[in-house]
Amino acid sequence: MPMAARVSAPHDPPRARPSAPDTAALDLGPLGLDRGGEVLLRRALRALPQGGALLVTGASPDLPIHLRAWCRAEGHELEPLGPSGPAGAAAGGRVRRGAADAARWRGAE
């Protein structure tokens, strides 16, 4: 059975969907960052302005750990979700797009 992230209507291509006026949402389902979720996360963040928020959720048990490390390495802020509920419940956090991506080109000729 293929694993797929839920980010929009079933027939739409993967993308962030609005969840609040200033926050988009990305549900990775059972997909972890180590199994392709990173690609979807990068794509969803690219669509947001600097400082924009993306609520990332998923059922992968390693998602909170991997998301924290990924955000630190990529220069984004992470507000973790509260303690997760029963097994299979959504975990993750709110990722705020940092300036690292734009800053690396500053001063380039």
Secondary structure, DSSP 8 states (H G I E B T S, - for coil): -----B-S-TTS-S--EEEETTEEEEE-TT--GGGTHHHHHHHHHHTS-TT-EEEEEE--TTHHHHHHHHHHHHT-EEEE-S---STT--EEEEEE--SHHHHTTTT--
